[in-house]
Amino acid sequence: MRLRKTFVTITTCLLLFFSLNITYARMYFYDIFGHWAEDSIMWGANTVKLLNGYEDGSFNPDGDISRAEYVSLLYRTAKKQGIINDQQLENEALDYLDIDSGFWAYDHISRVKSFIDNKNSYVKFQDIFSGDNFLPNEKITREEATVLTYFFTTLPIDLKNISFNDIDDNYKYYNQITSMARNGIIFGNPDGTFKPENNITRAESVTIIQRLYKDMEYQKKSYIGDITLVESSNVATEYPLFGDYIDRKLDAKDLLYKRAIETLEYESLVGIIPFEEQHLYDSDPIKTIEELKKNKYDNIIGINYYLIKYESKAYNNQSQLIDEIFTSYANGAIVTDDELQIIFKKFSDLIENTDIMLRALDRWESTSSSEVVSNNALFMKSKIHMAEGNVSEAIRLYDNINSSNADIRIAQLMNQSHVLINLEKYDDAENILREGWEQIKGLDAYKFNSRKYDEQFIGALKEVLSLKQNY
């Protein structure tokens, strides 16, 4: 009993020790408790580690932030998100008289200047900070911070009109400011003004950076950059037989084939077959499969699959083996949907004879009882047509398909948009995505997956808008 109490005491102390160390590892500032930006400041200091406070343990959330501090914070955010790559971005010399290469933020300012100047031709860094001097310790204004940040953001998908009482559409940075507002990265004041000349506080800067950081996530991947398939819920074995070996009488070749595959599967699981069980398995399963191939065993799909999987030296013409697989299926070989998904996933990008592939996909689409599978077959066909340069043929496949399954419908919309942007029909792609998003919002699945679905549509729309702008 005493030993048990001692163990419990030691365990409790260790847990307390590690808990205290975790607590102390988090940065906190004594002057942010209850502040409206407390969560954003804690995020910046601990989650993404972009912020530091002062030596006395304060953050001074309502204090001003200098030009140099804000530009440096912007640089660190863009670098952390991979938007700025130091190796790909030239470190330009700054033309300001009041800072040189010895200034603490010189490189950060130079990188941001280079990024903005390369990003566009109508607003340069020195348009924002004009004159011979940069004035690095000058308080940065709302206008300066907004315009700087704008060039690191995606385009807003919100179509609503934004206006402020104190700036009109002739204001030199009207487009940048309203774009940032529509993107939800900056907001106006309760009285409807923007007050571009006002300074921003350190707390306001952090909240802008937090929203920017989230917006940058949409720049890190493509949502409609390729044809994608719907993931099937079924998990097929890695050692399928590719045929019916249960409900029919097996001949000698069938038994040899089945035993060879069972041996390969057993070896993959345990590494080696125990001596006392070796008589139950094939001592050289690949050689058996090669012999079956030589003797024209009729399970062409299964034989060829394993010859490719195990890199047979006797039958090493992979292209021919793949062509034979899909020809066999197109000509009527009986294979389950799970088995078909394996061969299409592994070999569809490797086949050289697209006519054979299209025949196989036609059969798969028409015979499958699964909506997921039939749609994936359609998606694959559209990808082949695009690879062949038949983009108009690819887009016709999407006429009159409209699934009530949210995941399938989203794949239909994303893939259709991908084809449309390859036809440079950006307006059509945008309209399809906007209408499709509203359709998805009406499905029951949206209630449980709204965040995931919204991210997909927001990312896809931003991608289309960017392509449209650069067209």
C-alpha positions in Angstrom: 0.0 0.0 0.0 2.8 2.4 1.0 4.6 1.6 -2.3 1.5 2.5 -4.3 1.1 5.8 -2.4 4.7 6.6 -3.2 4.2 5.8 -6.9 1.1 8.0 -7.1 2.9 10.9 -5.3 5.9 10.7 -7.7 3.6 10.5 -10.8 1.6 13.5 -9.6 4.7 15.6 -9.0 6.0 14.7 -12.5 2.7 15.7 -14.1 2.7 19.0 -12.2 6.3 19.6 -13.2 5.7 19.1 -16.9 2.5 21.0 -16.7 4.3 24.0 -15.1 7.0 23.8 -17.8 4.4 23.8 -20.6 2.7 26.8 -18.9 6.0 28.7 -18.5 6.9 27.9 -22.1 4.0 30.0 -23.3 4.6 33.7 -23.6 2.2 36.0 -21.8 2.1 39.7 -21.3 0.7 41.3 -18.1 -1.1 44.1 -19.8 -3.3 42.2 -22.3 -5.6 40.4 -19.8 -9.2 41.2 -20.8 -8.0 43.3 -23.8 -10.2 42.9 -26.9 -7.1 41.6 -28.9 -5.9 39.2 -26.2 -6.5 36.1 -28.2 -4.9 37.5 -31.3 -1.8 38.6 -29.4 -1.5 35.2 -27.7 -1.9 33.6 -31.2 0.9 35.8 -32.6 3.2 35.2 -29.7 2.7 31.5 -29.1 0.9 29.7 -32.0 2.9 31.2 -34.9 5.6 32.9 -32.8 5.7 36.1 -34.8 5.6 38.5 -31.9 7.7 39.6 -28.9 6.8 42.0 -26.1 9.0 44.2 -24.1 11.7 43.2 -21.5 9.4 44.3 -18.6 6.8 41.6 -19.7 4.4 44.0 -21.3 3.0 44.2 -24.9 1.6 47.7 -24.9 -1.4 46.7 -27.1 -2.7 50.2 -27.4 0.7 51.7 -28.3 1.6 52.7 -31.8 3.7 50.6 -34.1 6.5 52.0 -36.3 6.9 51.6 -40.0 9.9 49.4 -39.6 8.2 47.2 -37.0 5.1 46.7 -39.2 7.1 46.0 -42.4 9.2 43.5 -40.4 6.1 41.8 -39.0 4.7 41.6 -42.5 7.9 40.1 -43.9 8.1 37.5 -41.1 4.5 36.5 -41.7 4.9 36.2 -45.5 8.1 34.2 -45.0 6.6 31.8 -42.5 3.7 31.1 -44.9 6.1 30.6 -47.9 4.8 33.7 -49.8 8.2 35.3 -49.6 11.2 33.1 -50.5 14.5 34.7 -49.8 16.3 32.6 -52.3 14.0 33.6 -55.1 13.6 37.3 -54.2 16.3 39.7 -54.8 17.5 41.7 -51.8 17.4 45.2 -53.4 19.3 48.2 -52.2 17.0 50.8 -50.6 17.2 54.4 -51.9 16.3 56.0 -48.6 19.0 58.3 -47.0 18.1 57.5 -43.4 18.6 53.8 -43.3 21.5 51.6 -44.4 22.4 47.9 -44.3 23.3 48.2 -40.7 19.7 49.0 -39.7 18.0 46.1 -37.8 15.1 45.8 -40.3 17.0 46.7 -43.5 16.8 43.3 -45.1 13.1 42.8 -44.1 12.2 46.2 -45.7 14.2 45.4 -48.8 12.5 42.0 -49.3 9.0 43.5 -48.9 9.9 46.3 -51.3 11.2 43.8 -53.8 8.0 41.7 -53.4 5.6 44.6 -53.9 7.5 46.1 -56.8 7.6 42.7 -58.6 3.9 42.0 -57.8 2.5 44.9 -59.7 3.3 47.8 -62.0 0.9 50.5 -60.7 1.9 50.9 -57.0 5.5 50.8 -55.9 6.9 50.6 -52.4 8.3 54.1 -52.7 4.8 55.4 -53.8 3.6 54.3 -50.3 6.6 55.7 -48.5 7.6 58.6 -50.7 10.5 61.0 -50.3 14.2 60.7 -49.6 13.7 59.3 -46.1 11.9 56.2 -45.0 11.5 57.4 -41.4 11.6 53.9 -40.0 10.6 55.0 -36.5 7.6 57.0 -37.7 4.2 55.7 -36.6 2.6 53.8 -39.5 -0.8 54.9 -40.7 -3.9 52.9 -41.4 -3.5 53.7 -45.1 0.1 52.7 -45.3 -0.4 49.4 -43.4 -3.5 48.5 -45.5 -1.9 49.2 -48.9 1.3 47.3 -47.9 -0.7 44.3 -46.7 -3.0 44.3 -49.8 -0.2 43.0 -52.0 0.2 39.9 -49.9 -3.5 39.0 -50.0 -5.8 37.0 -52.3 -8.7 38.7 -54.1 -11.9 38.9 -52.2 -14.8 36.8 -53.2 -17.4 39.0 -51.5 -19.4 40.9 -54.1 -21.0 43.5 -51.8 -20.1 47.1 -52.3 -17.9 48.7 -49.6 -17.8 52.4 -49.0 -16.4 54.8 -46.4 -17.6 58.3 -45.6 -14.2 59.9 -45.8 -12.8 58.4 -49.0 -14.5 58.2 -52.5 -13.7 56.2 -55.6 -11.2 58.9 -56.7 -9.1 58.3 -53.7 -5.6 57.0 -54.8 -5.8 53.8 -52.8 -9.6 53.3 -53.0 -9.3 49.9 -54.7 -6.8 48.5 -52.3 -8.6 49.7 -49.2 -12.0 48.5 -50.3 -10.5 45.1 -51.4 -9.0 44.6 -48.0 -12.4 45.5 -46.4 -14.3 43.0 -48.7 -11.7 40.4 -47.8 -12.4 40.9 -44.1 -8.8 41.9 -43.2 -9.5 45.5 -42.2 -12.6 47.3 -41.2 -13.8 50.8 -40.9 -14.9 52.7 -37.9 -18.4 52.6 -36.3 -19.2 56.1 -37.8 -18.6 54.7 -41.3 -15.2 56.4 -41.8 -11.8 54.8 -42.6 -9.5 57.5 -41.3 -6.6 56.6 -43.5 -4.2 59.1 -41.8 -4.8 57.7 -38.3 -2.1 55.5 -36.8 -2.7 51.9 -36.0 -2.0 50.3 -32.7 0.1 47.2 -31.9 -3.1 45.3 -31.1 -4.7 46.3 -34.4 -1.6 45.3 -36.3 -1.7 41.8 -34.8 -5.4 41.3 -35.7 -4.6 42.4 -39.3 -1.7 39.9 -39.4 -3.8 37.1 -38.0 -6.4 37.6 -40.7 -3.7 37.9 -43.4 -2.1 34.7 -42.1 -5.4 32.8 -42.6 -5.9 34.4 -46.1 -2.4 33.3 -47.1 -3.4 29.7 -46.5 -5.5 29.9 -49.8 -2.3 30.7 -51.7 -0.5 27.6 -50.6 -2.5 25.1 -52.6 -4.6 24.7 -55.7 -8.2 23.9 -55.4 -9.0 23.5 -59.1 -5.5 22.9 -60.5 -6.3 19.3 -61.6 -9.1 16.8 -62.0 -9.7 15.1 -58.6 -11.5 11.9 -57.7 -13.9 11.3 -54.9 -12.4 9.1 -52.2 -14.2 5.8 -51.8 -15.2 4.7 -48.3 -14.3 1.1 -49.3 -10.8 -0.1 -48.5 -9.8 -2.7 -50.9 -7.1 -5.3 -50.1 -3.7 -4.8 -51.6 -3.7 -8.4 -52.8 -6.9 -8.8 -54.8 -7.6 -11.9 -56.8 -9.2 -9.9 -59.7 -12.0 -12.4 -60.3 -14.4 -14.8 -58.7 -12.5 -17.6 -56.8 -15.3 -18.4 -54.3 -18.6 -19.1 -56.2 -17.2 -21.3 -59.0 -15.3 -24.5 -59.4 -11.6 -23.9 -59.6 -9.3 -25.7 -62.1 -5.6 -26.5 -61.6 -4.5 -23.1 -63.0 -6.9 -21.3 -60.7 -5.6 -23.0 -57.7 -2.0 -22.3 -58.6 -2.8 -18.6 -59.1 -4.8 -18.3 -55.9 -2.1 -20.1 -53.8 0.6 -17.7 -55.3 -1.4 -14.6 -54.3 -2.1 -15.9 -50.8 1.6 -16.6 -50.5 2.5 -13.0 -51.5 0.0 -11.6 -49.1 1.2 -13.8 -46.2 4.8 -12.8 -46.8 3.9 -9.1 -46.9 2.3 -9.4 -43.5 4.8 -11.6 -41.6 8.0 -11.2 -43.7 8.8 -14.9 -43.8 6.6 -18.1 -43.8 7.3 -20.4 -40.8 8.9 -23.7 -41.8 6.0 -25.8 -40.5 3.6 -23.8 -42.7 5.7 -23.7 -45.9 4.1 -26.7 -47.4 0.8 -24.8 -47.5 2.3 -21.9 -49.6 4.1 -21.4 -52.9 7.9 -21.5 -52.6 8.3 -19.1 -55.6 5.0 -17.3 -56.3 6.4 -14.8 -58.9 7.8 -17.7 -60.9 4.4 -19.4 -60.8 2.7 -16.2 -62.0 5.2 -15.9 -64.8 4.5 -19.5 -65.8 0.8 -18.8 -65.8 1.4 -15.9 -68.0 3.4 -18.0 -70.4 0.7 -20.6 -70.5 -1.9 -17.9 -71.3 -3.9 -18.1 -68.1 -7.2 -16.2 -68.7 -7.0 -13.9 -65.6 -4.9 -11.3 -67.5 -5.7 -8.5 -65.1 -4.6 -10.4 -62.1 -1.5 -11.9 -63.7 -0.3 -8.6 -65.2 -1.0 -6.6 -62.0 1.3 -8.8 -60.0 4.0 -8.9 -62.7 4.1 -5.1 -62.6 3.8 -4.9 -58.8 6.8 -7.3 -58.3 8.8 -6.0 -61.3 9.0 -9.3 -63.1 12.3 -9.6 -65.1 10.7 -12.1 -67.5 7.8 -9.7 -68.4 9.2 -6.2 -68.0 7.3 -4.3 -70.7 5.2 -2.3 -68.4 3.3 -0.4 -71.1 2.2 -3.6 -72.8 1.1 -5.2 -69.5 -1.0 -2.1 -68.7 -2.6 -2.0 -72.1 -3.5 -5.7 -71.7 -5.1 -5.0 -68.3 -7.4 -2.4 -69.7 -8.1 -4.2 -72.9 -9.1 -7.3 -70.9 -11.5 -5.2 -68.8 -12.9 -3.3 -71.8 -13.6 -6.7 -73.5 -15.7 -8.0 -70.7 -13.4 -9.3 -67.9 -15.4 -9.5 -64.6 -13.8 -7.4 -61.9 -15.3 -5.8 -58.8 -15.5 -2.0 -58.3 -12.9 -2.2 -55.5 -10.5 -4.0 -57.7 -11.1 -1.6 -60.6 -10.3 1.3 -58.4 -6.9 -0.3 -57.6 -5.9 -0.7 -61.3 -7.3 2.7 -62.4 -5.6 4.5 -59.5 -2.3 2.7 -60.1 -2.1 2.6 -63.9 -4.5 5.2 -65.5 -1.7 7.8 -65.8 0.7 5.3 -67.3 -1.3 3.9 -70.1 -0.2 5.0 -73.6 -3.2 3.8 -75.6 -5.9 6.3 -74.6 -8.6 4.7 -76.9 -8.3 1.5 -74.8 -8.5 3.6 -71.6 -11.6 5.4 -72.7 -13.3 2.1 -73.7 -12.5 0.7 -70.2 -13.8 3.9 -68.5 -17.0 3.8 -70.6 -17.7 0.3 -69.4 -16.8 1.2 -65.8 -19.1 4.2 -65.8 -22.1 2.4 -67.3 -21.9 -0.8 -65.3 -21.0 0.5 -61.8 -23.8 0.5 -59.2 -21.8 3.1 -57.2 -22.4 6.8 -57.8 -18.9 7.5 -56.5 -17.3 5.1 -59.0 -19.4 6.2 -62.0 -18.5 9.8 -61.3 -14.8 8.9 -60.9 -14.9 7.2 -64.2 -16.4 10.3 -65.8 -13.7 12.5 -64.2 -11.0 10.2 -65.5 -12.4 10.4 -69.0 -12.4 14.2 -68.8 -8.8 14.2 -67.7 -7.8 12.0 -70.7 -9.7 14.3 -73.1 -7.9 17.3 -71.7 -4.5 15.5 -72.0 -5.3 14.8 -75.6 -6.2 18.5 -76.2 -10.0 17.8 -76.5 -11.0 20.3 -73.9 -14.4 20.9 -75.5 -15.1 17.2 -75.3 -14.1 17.1 -71.7 -16.5 19.9 -70.7 -19.4 18.2 -72.5 -19.1 15.3 -70.0 -20.3 17.6 -67.2 -23.6 18.5 -68.9 -26.6 17.4 -66.9 -24.8 15.8 -63.9 -26.0 17.1 -60.6 -25.5 14.8 -57.6 -27.3 15.3 -54.3 -24.3 13.8 -52.5 -22.3 16.8 -51.2 -18.8 15.3 -51.7 -19.7 14.1 -55.2 -21.3 17.4 -56.2 -18.3 19.4 -55.0 -16.0 17.2 -57.1 -18.3 17.7 -60.1 -18.2 21.5 -59.6 -14.4 21.7 -59.0 -13.5 19.5 -61.9 -15.9 21.3 -64.2 -14.3 24.6 -63.2 -10.9 23.2 -63.9 -11.9 22.3 -67.4 -13.6 25.7 -67.9 -10.5 27.7 -66.9 -8.5 25.6 -69.4 -10.9 27.0 -71.9 -10.3 30.4 -70.4 -14.0 30.7 -69.5 -13.3 32.3 -66.2 -16.7 34.0 -65.8 -18.5 30.6 -66.4 -16.2 28.9 -63.8 -16.9 31.6 -61.3 -20.7 31.4 -61.8 -20.7 27.7 -61.6 -18.8 27.8 -58.3 -21.0 30.5 -56.8 -24.2 28.8 -57.8 -22.9 25.4 -56.7 -21.8 26.7 -53.3 -25.4 27.9 -52.7 -26.7 24.5 -53.7 -24.3 22.7 -51.3 -25.5 25.0 -48.4 -29.0 23.5 -48.9 -27.8 19.9 -48.4 -27.9 18.2 -44.9 -24.2 17.4 -45.1 -23.4 21.1 -45.1 -24.6 21.4 -41.5 -21.8 19.1 -40.3 -19.0 20.0 -42.8 -19.6 23.7 -43.4 -16.1 24.8 -42.6 -14.5 22.2 -44.9 -16.9 22.9 -47.8 -16.7 26.7 -47.4 -12.9 26.5 -47.5 -13.0 24.5 -50.8 -15.3 27.0 -52.5 -13.6 30.1 -51.1 -10.2 28.7 -52.3 -11.5 27.8 -55.7 -13.2 31.2 -56.2 -10.1 33.0 -55.2 -8.1 30.9 -57.7 -10.5 31.7 -60.5 -10.5 35.4 -59.7 -6.7 35.5 -59.7 -6.5 33.7 -63.0 -9.1 36.0 -64.4 -7.3 39.1 -63.2 -4.0 37.9 -64.8 -5.6 36.9 -68.1 
